[in-house]
Amino acid sequence: MSGMLNVSSNPHVRDKQTTQMIMLDVIIALLPAGIFGIYNFGIRALLVILVTIMAAVLTEFLYEKLLHKAITVYDLSAVVTGLLLALNLPSTIPFWIAILGAVFAILIVKQIFGGLGQNFMNPALAARCFLLLSFTGKMTAFTYDGVTGATPLYNMKHGESYDLLHMFLGNTAGTIGETSALALLVGAAYLLIRKIIDFRIPLFYIGTFTVFAVIYTACNGGVDFTFIAGQLCGGGFMLGAWFMATDYVTSPVTPMGRIIFGICLGLLTGAFRLLSSENSGAEGVSYAIIFCNLLVPLIERITIPRGFGREKKKSAA
């Protein structure tokens, strides 16, 4: 009997990578943007990052401890959620708002729906939208080099001057982790090399948005490639495209589904950013990703591979 094969349920093909290993790779990929954010905004940015991560981890630990659930903080998913949320916050944000956002992300969006793998939208982005709606003034108060002012994306929205090179390098106002497109691309390259993310979502997201922006500028006086490049580098576009939209839980699992998901993201981001009124917010990435997260079950339903053949109906006796 000892020589019999072990019979188990599917899946039978397994990967050596664990959740902890994947999350560790995401943390490593976010380090360039995080380190640059600390360099750009000072010690206050580091404190916001640490406070937000600790609040996220502690919330998950206490929830699972009090409800006698298995402790999952060691898989580092709470750390990633806290880090992503922190990178989406301005360095001037009061600590209590950062803590509230972390609690909302872990408790309301993640744990109440069953924990990792069960949440229907990205916890960090959901928390950012919650904070943006609740504390708009605090969430949009950006200070760079000791001067409070608007972000380059806001300036673009209102026809004011902006520096494309500074936007690419990151020497601008914004949230802690979104300003440097270069740092985010370095992290994205690491994720692609490590095969942590699939290229389809960010490729079709960026491509669709670019086409949208080309058509928009063509209809408003001629194609402006500097404006388009600024839109790609500005705000949370790169952070969202490479690190938020590719979240395993809240993105499609099918190849065609990922393509459709990326196209929907590009169209919605373009509509939110370029077609909204002058008095509205300049950013549209967070809301686009959250909305598309809700479409994932439908996208997977229409793109899931169908089995070969059909079952023959039994004839009536």
Backbone hydrogen bonds, N-H to C=O, Kabsch-Sander energy under -0.5 kcal/mol:
donor,donor_aa,acceptor,acceptor_aa,energy
4,M,1,M,-1.6
8,S,6,N,-0.5
14,R,12,H,-0.6
22,I,18,T,-2.2
23,M,19,T,-2.6
24,L,20,Q,-2.2
25,D,21,M,-1.9
26,V,22,I,-2.0
27,I,23,M,-2.3
28,I,24,L,-2.4
29,A,25,D,-2.4
30,L,26,V,-1.6
31,L,27,I,-0.8
31,L,28,I,-0.8
34,G,30,L,-2.5
35,I,31,L,-3.4
36,F,32,P,-2.2
37,G,33,A,-2.1
38,I,34,G,-1.9
39,Y,35,I,-2.3
40,N,36,F,-2.9
41,F,37,G,-2.5
42,G,38,I,-2.1
45,A,42,G,-1.2
46,L,42,G,-1.0
47,L,43,I,-2.2
48,V,44,R,-2.0
49,I,45,A,-2.2
50,L,46,L,-2.5
51,V,47,L,-2.7
52,T,48,V,-2.3
53,I,49,I,-2.3
54,M,50,L,-2.5
55,A,51,V,-2.2
56,A,52,T,-2.1
57,V,53,I,-2.6
58,L,54,M,-2.6
59,T,55,A,-2.1
60,E,56,A,-2.0
61,F,57,V,-2.4
62,L,58,L,-2.7
63,Y,59,T,-2.2
64,E,60,E,-2.2
65,K,61,F,-2.4
66,L,62,L,-2.8
67,L,63,Y,-1.8
68,H,65,K,-1.1
69,K,64,E,-3.2
75,D,72,T,-2.0
76,L,73,V,-1.3
80,V,76,L,-2.1
81,T,77,S,-2.3
82,G,78,A,-2.5
83,L,79,V,-2.6
84,L,80,V,-2.9
85,L,81,T,-2.3
86,A,82,G,-2.3
87,L,83,L,-2.3
88,N,84,L,-0.7
88,N,85,L,-1.0
89,L,86,A,-1.7
93,I,90,P,-1.6
97,I,94,P,-0.8
98,A,94,P,-1.6
99,I,95,F,-2.4
100,L,96,W,-2.2
101,G,97,I,-2.3
102,A,98,A,-2.0
103,V,99,I,-2.5
104,F,100,L,-2.4
105,A,101,G,-2.4
106,I,102,A,-2.3
107,L,103,V,-2.8
108,I,103,V,-0.7
108,I,104,F,-1.0
109,V,104,F,-1.8
110,K,105,A,-1.0
111,Q,106,I,-3.4
112,I,107,L,-1.8
114,G,111,Q,-2.0
115,G,110,K,-2.4
118,Q,115,G,-2.3
119,N,115,G,-0.7
126,A,122,N,-2.6
127,A,123,P,-2.2
128,R,124,A,-2.0
129,C,125,L,-2.6
130,F,126,A,-2.2
131,L,127,A,-2.6
132,L,128,R,-2.6
133,L,129,C,-2.2
134,S,130,F,-1.9
135,F,131,L,-3.2
139,M,135,F,-2.5
140,T,136,T,-1.2
141,A,138,K,-0.8
142,F,140,T,-0.9
144,Y,147,V,-2.8
147,V,144,Y,-1.7
149,G,142,F,-2.1
155,N,151,T,-2.0
156,M,152,P,-2.5
157,K,153,L,-2.0
158,H,154,Y,-1.5
159,G,156,M,-1.3
160,E,155,N,-3.3
164,L,162,Y,-0.6
167,M,163,D,-1.8
168,F,164,L,-2.0
169,L,165,L,-2.5
170,G,166,H,-2.9
171,N,166,H,-1.0
172,T,170,G,-2.2
176,I,89,L,-2.6
177,G,87,L,-2.4
178,E,175,T,-0.5
179,T,175,T,-0.7
181,A,167,M,-1.0
181,A,179,T,-0.9
182,L,168,F,-2.4
184,L,180,S,-1.8
185,L,181,A,-2.2
186,V,182,L,-1.9
187,G,183,A,-1.9
188,A,184,L,-2.3
189,A,185,L,-2.3
190,Y,186,V,-1.7
191,L,187,G,-1.9
192,L,188,A,-2.2
193,I,189,A,-2.6
194,R,190,Y,-2.3
195,K,192,L,-0.8
196,I,191,L,-2.8
197,I,191,L,-0.8
203,L,199,F,-2.3
204,F,200,R,-2.6
205,Y,201,I,-2.3
206,I,202,P,-2.8
207,G,203,L,-2.6
208,T,204,F,-2.3
209,F,205,Y,-2.2
210,T,206,I,-2.2
211,V,207,G,-2.3
212,F,208,T,-2.5
213,A,209,F,-2.7
214,V,210,T,-2.4
215,I,211,V,-2.4
216,Y,212,F,-2.4
217,T,213,A,-2.7
218,A,214,V,-2.3
219,C,215,I,-1.7
220,N,217,T,-1.1
221,G,218,A,-0.6
222,G,217,T,-1.6
225,F,223,V,-0.6
228,I,224,D,-2.0
229,A,225,F,-2.6
230,G,226,T,-2.2
231,Q,227,F,-2.0
232,L,228,I,-1.9
233,C,229,A,-2.0
234,G,230,G,-2.2
237,F,234,G,-1.3
240,G,236,G,-2.8
241,A,237,F,-3.0
242,W,238,M,-2.1
243,F,239,L,-1.7
244,M,239,L,-0.8
244,M,240,G,-0.9
245,A,240,G,-3.3
247,D,244,M,-1.5
251,S,247,D,-0.5
251,S,248,Y,-0.6
258,R,254,T,-2.1
259,I,255,P,-1.5
260,I,256,M,-2.4
261,F,257,G,-2.5
262,G,258,R,-2.3
263,I,259,I,-2.3
264,C,260,I,-2.6
265,L,261,F,-2.2
266,G,262,G,-2.2
267,L,263,I,-2.3
268,L,264,C,-2.5
269,T,265,L,-2.6
270,G,266,G,-2.1
271,A,267,L,-2.2
272,F,268,L,-2.9
273,R,269,T,-2.7
274,L,270,G,-2.6
275,L,270,G,-0.7
275,L,271,A,-1.2
280,S,277,S,-1.2
288,A,284,G,-1.9
289,I,285,V,-2.5
290,I,286,S,-2.3
291,F,287,Y,-2.3
292,C,288,A,-2.3
293,N,289,I,-2.1
294,L,290,I,-1.1
294,L,291,F,-0.6
295,L,291,F,-0.6
295,L,292,C,-0.8
296,V,292,C,-0.7
296,V,293,N,-0.9
299,I,295,L,-2.6
300,E,296,V,-2.8
301,R,297,P,-1.8
302,I,298,L,-1.6
303,T,299,I,-0.9
304,I,300,E,-1.4
